[in-house]
Amino acid sequence: MRRAIAIAALTSMLAGACTSSTDGEAGSTSTVATEVAGPTTTSAGAGASGTSAPSPALTATARGVTADTITVAVAQLDLDLIRAAGLADVNHGDYELIWRTFVDDINTRGGINGRQLELLYDTYDVLVPAEQEALCTRFAEDEEVFALLGGMREDAIYCITEQHDMVSVGNSGINQERIDRSNGRLVTPETVAERGIATTVAAFADAGVLEGDVIAIHGNASSASDTEAMETALTEAGFDVALVTVTDVPAGDIQAGDEQFSAFAERYAAEGVTAVVMVGAVTTVLDGIAAAGLDVELYADLARSGEVSGAARNRPDEARGTIAVRPAAPEGPEQMADPVLAECIDVFSAANPDVAVPEMRSVAPGEEDWAIGIRIVCQVVRLFELAAGAAGPDLTPDTFLAAVEGLGDIELAAQPFTSFGPGKLDGNDTAVLAEFDPDQGPSGGYRAISDLVDTTP
């Protein structure tokens, strides 16, 4: 395959595009869970004696928030079923144990503003949409949950945020359209897809990739806005987009998806396509390009870069050389060195001394890669604790939103550059250009081909 990458200018381009001068220190903390004001505060007008004003009595303030507790729920994608279906050989350890460990840690430290967290946990089969709807109804109507952590896939989130006016702090298929429709109820520690697309195209352009290529964009019908945004961004950047193809086959119908993509591959060959940018259906593309024997370069936007590494567990050669913009240092020694992630792992290990947490991506495919699960959960729980704590004793969906928008610059596990503000409910501002290498550890991984960059707007 041919590729000419001029990486050297990437760091200066992205850094120069930032209007913020933050270096991440403004949000840095020395412990995994940043302290927030409790129900007892010191009165600014107490005088020289420094006496404390009496704490207001805590009361029930919203569904799922009583004087003593905040009820949160986790809807976790069932990875056992994903592996059984042959979609991806992903194993991040026991997710329920990880979630409960970090919730218990908050409670051990006194809870949030004097309230203890109560956690409900359940899993769902991504191939059975009705399961997510049933969980939503149960959590909102039967269990009266304040916030959903971890999120639900794609449009299923609207049951939570629109239909039941619940808070969701998650990381599953979130784009700007879903945030906008959720009216401040949907928050993510990740980079929203549209902003990730802009970052991706700018990085590709500066690095010199895709120059002179005949480009096809492949997306998924369920994320049509992402596909359109990628086409617009690439075209405006001066790239030659020859055609756009979209998979509209349900994720579980692998045979139908392969057959549809076979027809797309024929069109690629006819148009002389030399590069495919994946904005969805990553597994279908990897399998389809290999089956058709096409000699094309593969690229993934920031939002899909994780899907490449997941799919590559079962198809390493097909994923080899895929270029993507990643939202953090590559998973492995570089990411494990992140100080906030290291603190998260310390919290988990102290609570679960019998569980060995190996270096990320050092385990064989299918074995428990605990550090990845710890990173994902720690990001969400830390963000929820920061926002709920800043919301104060009067915790409601509206005060939670106001608190998120007031967080400013913070640090999350493996994300040294993270920020929230008015209208910005997706946190991650960290980016790095990387290439997938199946020989990077026993299960493959990305190699950084640029420095870690702060893209805070």
C-alpha positions in Angstrom: 0.0 0.0 0.0 1.1 3.5 -0.6 1.1 6.3 1.9 3.1 9.5 2.3 2.6 11.0 5.7 4.1 14.3 6.7 3.4 14.2 10.4 5.7 16.9 11.6 3.3 19.8 11.1 0.3 18.1 12.8 1.1 19.2 16.3 1.6 22.8 15.4 -1.6 22.9 13.3 -3.8 21.5 16.0 -2.2 23.5 18.8 -2.5 26.7 16.7 -6.1 26.1 16.0 -6.9 26.1 19.8 -8.2 29.4 21.3 -7.7 28.1 24.9 -4.3 28.4 26.5 -5.0 25.7 29.0 -2.3 23.1 29.7 -4.7 20.9 31.6 -3.5 22.1 35.0 -6.7 24.0 35.7 -8.6 20.8 36.2 -5.9 18.7 37.6 -6.4 16.9 40.9 -4.3 14.8 43.1 -7.0 12.2 43.7 -9.3 10.3 41.4 -12.5 11.8 42.9 -12.2 15.6 43.2 -13.6 16.9 46.4 -16.8 18.9 46.1 -18.6 21.1 48.6 -20.6 19.1 51.1 -23.8 20.2 52.7 -21.9 22.1 55.4 -20.2 25.3 54.2 -18.4 28.2 55.9 -20.3 31.4 55.7 -18.4 34.2 54.0 -19.9 36.6 56.4 -19.2 34.7 59.6 -16.7 37.3 60.8 -13.4 36.7 62.6 -14.7 33.9 64.7 -15.0 31.7 61.5 -18.2 30.0 62.7 -20.0 27.8 60.2 -23.4 28.6 59.0 -25.9 25.8 59.7 -26.3 23.2 56.9 -29.6 23.3 55.1 -31.6 20.1 55.7 -31.4 17.8 52.7 -34.7 17.0 51.0 -36.0 15.1 48.0 -35.3 17.4 45.0 -36.0 15.3 42.0 -36.9 11.8 40.8 -34.3 9.5 42.3 -32.9 12.1 44.7 -34.0 11.8 48.3 -32.7 13.4 51.5 -30.3 10.5 51.8 -29.7 8.9 48.4 -29.1 9.5 44.7 -30.3 6.5 42.6 -28.2 5.9 39.5 -28.4 3.1 37.0 -26.0 1.4 34.6 -27.2 0.0 31.3 -24.2 -2.1 30.1 -23.8 -3.6 26.7 -23.5 -7.3 27.1 -20.1 -8.1 25.8 -20.5 -11.9 26.3 -23.3 -11.8 23.7 -21.1 -9.7 21.4 -18.4 -12.3 21.6 -20.9 -15.2 21.1 -22.3 -13.5 18.0 -18.7 -13.2 16.5 -19.0 -9.4 16.2 -15.9 -8.6 18.4 -13.7 -10.5 20.8 -13.7 -7.9 23.5 -13.3 -8.6 27.2 -12.8 -5.7 29.7 -13.3 -7.8 32.8 -16.4 -7.8 35.1 -18.1 -4.5 34.3 -20.5 -4.8 37.2 -17.6 -5.2 39.6 -15.9 -2.2 38.1 -19.0 0.0 38.3 -19.8 -1.0 41.9 -16.2 -0.4 43.0 -16.2 3.2 41.9 -19.7 3.9 43.2 -18.7 2.3 46.6 -15.5 4.5 46.6 -17.7 7.6 46.4 -19.9 6.3 49.2 -16.9 5.5 51.4 -15.8 9.1 51.0 -19.1 10.4 52.2 -21.2 10.3 49.1 -22.1 13.4 47.1 -23.1 16.4 49.2 -24.1 14.1 52.0 -26.1 11.7 49.9 -25.1 8.1 49.2 -25.3 6.6 45.7 -27.6 3.6 45.1 -26.6 1.7 42.0 -28.9 -0.4 39.8 -27.1 -2.5 37.2 -28.3 -4.5 34.2 -27.1 -5.5 30.7 -28.8 -5.5 27.3 -28.3 -7.3 24.0 -27.5 -4.7 21.3 -29.1 -7.0 18.7 -32.4 -6.8 20.5 -33.6 -3.1 20.5 -36.6 -3.9 22.7 -34.2 -4.7 25.6 -33.0 -1.2 25.8 -36.5 0.2 25.8 -37.5 -2.2 28.5 -34.6 -1.1 30.7 -35.4 2.5 30.1 -39.0 2.0 31.2 -37.9 0.0 34.3 -35.3 2.6 35.4 -37.5 5.6 34.8 -41.0 4.4 35.8 -40.4 1.5 38.2 -37.1 2.3 39.9 -37.3 6.1 39.6 -33.6 6.6 38.7 -32.1 10.1 38.6 -29.3 9.4 36.1 -28.3 6.7 33.7 -24.5 6.0 33.5 -22.9 4.3 30.6 -25.7 5.2 28.3 -27.7 3.4 25.6 -26.9 2.8 22.0 -27.8 5.4 19.4 -31.4 6.6 19.3 -32.4 4.4 22.2 -31.1 7.2 24.4 -34.1 9.3 23.6 -36.3 7.1 25.8 -34.1 8.3 28.7 -33.5 11.9 27.9 -36.6 12.9 25.9 -39.4 10.6 27.0 -38.5 10.5 30.7 -36.4 13.6 31.2 -33.6 11.7 32.9 -29.9 12.6 33.0 -27.5 10.4 31.0 -23.8 10.4 31.4 -22.5 8.0 28.8 -20.2 7.1 25.9 -22.2 5.1 23.4 -22.8 6.5 19.9 -23.3 10.1 21.0 -23.5 12.8 18.4 -24.4 16.5 18.4 -27.9 15.8 17.2 -28.6 13.5 20.1 -27.2 16.0 22.6 -29.3 18.8 21.1 -32.5 16.7 21.1 -31.8 15.7 24.7 -32.1 19.3 25.9 -29.2 19.2 28.3 -29.9 15.8 29.7 -27.1 14.0 27.7 -23.5 14.5 28.7 -20.4 12.5 27.5 -16.8 12.5 28.5 -15.9 11.7 24.9 -15.7 13.9 21.7 -19.0 14.3 20.0 -19.0 12.8 16.5 -19.3 16.1 14.5 -16.5 17.8 16.4 -14.4 14.6 16.0 -15.0 14.7 12.3 -13.8 18.3 12.0 -10.7 17.4 14.1 -10.1 14.3 12.0 -10.2 16.0 8.6 -8.0 18.9 9.8 -5.5 16.3 11.0 -5.6 14.3 7.8 -5.2 17.5 5.7 -2.2 18.7 7.7 -0.5 15.3 7.7 -0.7 15.0 4.0 -2.8 11.8 4.0 -5.5 11.5 1.3 -3.8 13.9 -1.0 -4.4 12.8 -4.6 -6.6 9.9 -3.5 -10.0 9.0 -4.9 -12.1 8.8 -1.8 -15.1 6.8 -0.8 -16.9 7.4 2.5 -18.8 4.5 4.1 -21.3 5.1 6.8 -24.2 3.6 8.6 -27.9 4.6 8.0 -28.4 5.0 11.8 -25.7 7.8 11.8 -26.6 9.5 8.6 -25.6 13.0 9.9 -22.1 11.8 10.6 -21.7 10.6 7.0 -23.0 13.9 5.7 -20.7 15.8 8.0 -17.7 13.8 6.8 -18.5 14.4 3.1 -18.9 18.1 3.7 -15.7 18.4 5.7 -13.6 16.5 3.2 -15.0 18.3 0.2 -14.5 21.7 1.9 -10.9 20.7 2.7 -10.3 20.1 -1.1 -10.4 16.3 -1.1 -11.8 14.3 -4.0 -14.9 12.4 -2.7 -15.9 10.1 -5.5 -18.9 8.4 -3.8 -20.6 7.8 -0.5 -22.0 4.4 0.5 -24.3 3.6 3.4 -25.1 0.3 5.1 -28.8 0.1 6.0 -28.7 -3.6 7.1 -29.3 -4.3 10.8 -26.1 -4.9 12.7 -27.0 -8.5 13.5 -27.6 -9.6 9.9 -24.0 -10.2 9.0 -24.7 -12.1 5.7 -26.9 -9.4 4.3 -24.4 -6.7 5.3 -21.6 -8.6 3.6 -23.7 -9.0 0.4 -24.6 -5.3 0.3 -21.0 -4.2 0.8 -19.9 -6.6 -2.0 -22.0 -4.4 -4.4 -20.4 -1.3 -2.9 -16.9 -2.8 -3.5 -17.7 -3.2 -7.1 -18.6 0.4 -7.3 -15.3 1.3 -5.6 -13.4 -0.6 -8.2 -15.3 1.0 -11.1 -14.7 4.5 -9.7 -11.0 3.9 -9.1 -11.3 4.4 -5.3 -7.9 4.4 -3.6 -9.0 5.4 0.0 -12.0 4.5 2.1 -12.9 6.7 5.1 -15.0 4.7 7.6 -17.8 6.6 9.4 -19.7 3.5 10.3 -20.0 -0.3 9.8 -16.3 -0.8 10.4 -16.4 -4.6 10.6 -18.3 -4.7 7.3 -15.7 -2.5 5.6 -12.7 -4.5 6.9 -14.2 -7.8 5.8 -15.6 -6.5 2.5 -12.4 -4.8 1.3 -10.4 -8.0 2.0 -13.0 -10.2 0.3 -13.0 -8.0 -2.8 -9.2 -7.9 -2.9 -9.2 -4.1 -3.3 -5.9 -2.3 -2.8 -7.1 0.7 -0.9 -6.0 2.7 2.2 -8.4 2.7 5.2 -9.1 5.6 7.4 -11.4 6.0 10.5 -12.6 9.2 12.1 -12.1 9.8 15.8 -15.5 8.4 16.7 -14.9 5.2 14.9 -11.3 4.6 15.8 -12.2 2.4 18.7 -14.3 0.2 16.5 -11.3 -0.5 14.4 -9.3 -1.9 17.3 -12.3 -3.9 18.5 -13.0 -5.4 15.2 -9.3 -6.1 14.6 -9.3 -8.7 17.4 -10.7 -11.2 14.9 -9.3 -9.6 11.7 -5.9 -8.2 12.4 -4.5 -8.3 8.9 -7.6 -6.5 7.5 -7.2 -3.7 10.0 -3.4 -3.3 9.5 -2.3 0.2 8.5 -5.7 1.8 9.2 -5.0 5.5 10.0 -7.2 7.2 12.6 -7.4 10.1 15.0 -7.5 8.8 18.5 -8.9 10.5 21.6 -6.0 9.5 23.9 -2.6 8.1 23.9 -2.5 4.6 22.4 -3.8 1.9 24.7 -0.7 0.2 26.2 2.3 1.6 28.2 1.7 5.2 27.1 -1.9 5.3 28.3 -1.1 3.4 31.5 1.3 6.1 32.4 -1.5 8.7 32.6 -1.6 9.8 36.2 -5.4 10.0 36.6 -5.8 6.5 35.0 -3.1 5.2 37.4 -5.1 6.6 40.3 -8.3 4.9 39.0 -6.5 1.6 38.8 -5.2 2.1 42.3 -8.7 2.6 43.6 -9.9 -0.6 41.9 -6.9 -2.7 42.9 -7.2 -1.6 46.6 -10.9 -2.7 46.6 -10.3 -5.9 44.7 -6.8 -7.2 45.7 -7.5 -10.6 44.2 -7.9 -9.1 40.7 -4.7 -8.7 38.7 -4.9 -5.7 36.4 -2.4 -6.4 33.5 -0.9 -3.7 31.4 -3.4 -2.6 28.9 -3.4 -4.5 25.6 -0.8 -7.0 26.9 -3.3 -9.9 27.2 -4.3 -12.3 24.4 -7.6 -11.8 22.5 -10.6 -12.7 24.6 -8.7 -12.4 28.0 -9.7 -9.8 30.5 -8.2 -6.4 29.7 -9.3 -4.8 33.0 -7.6 -1.5 32.5 -9.8 -0.6 29.5 -13.0 -1.2 31.5 -11.6 0.7 34.5 -10.7 3.7 32.2 -14.2 3.8 30.7 -16.1 3.5 34.0 -13.8 5.9 35.9 -14.3 8.6 33.3 -18.1 8.4 33.6 -18.3 8.1 37.4 -15.7 10.9 37.9 -17.7 13.2 35.5 -20.9 12.4 37.3 -19.4 13.0 40.7 -17.9 16.4 39.7 -21.1 17.7 38.2 -23.5 16.3 40.8 -21.2 17.7 43.5 -21.1 21.1 41.9 -24.9 21.2 41.5 -25.1 21.4 45.3 -27.8 20.1 47.7 -30.6 21.1 45.3 -29.8 18.4 42.8 -32.1 18.3 39.8 -31.6 17.7 36.0 -31.5 21.5 35.5 -28.9 22.1 38.3 -26.9 19.2 37.0 -26.8 20.7 33.5 -25.7 24.1 34.9 -23.0 22.4 36.9 -21.7 20.6 33.8 -21.6 23.8 31.8 -19.6 25.4 34.7 -16.9 22.7 35.0 -14.5 24.3 32.6 -11.2 22.5 32.2 -10.9 19.1 34.0 -8.9 15.9 33.7 -10.3 12.5 33.3 -8.6 9.1 33.0 -6.3 9.1 29.9 -7.8 12.5 28.9 -5.5 15.3 30.1 -7.4 17.8 27.9 -11.1 17.8 28.8 -13.5 20.7 29.0 -17.1 21.6 29.4 -18.9 24.9 29.0 -22.2 26.5 27.8 -23.4 24.4 24.9 -20.4 22.1 25.1 -21.5 18.8 26.7 -18.9 16.6 25.2 -15.7 16.7 27.1 -12.6 15.3 25.4 -10.2 17.7 23.7 -7.3 15.2 23.5 -6.2 14.0 20.0 -3.4 12.0 18.4 -2.9 10.6 14.9 -2.3 6.9 15.0 -1.9 3.8 12.8 -3.3 0.4 13.7 -0.6 -2.3 14.0 -1.8 -5.9 14.7 1.7 -6.7 15.9 1.5 -4.1 18.7 1.2 -6.5 21.6 -0.6 -9.9 21.6 -3.9 -8.4 20.5 -2.7 -5.5 18.3 -3.1 -1.7 18.9 -2.4 1.7 17.6 1.0 3.3 17.3 1.1 7.1 17.8 2.4 8.9 14.7 2.0 12.4 16.2 2.3 14.1 19.6 -0.7 14.3 22.0 -2.4 17.5 21.3 -4.9 19.8 23.1 -7.8 20.7 20.8 -9.8 22.6 23.4 -12.0 25.1 21.5 
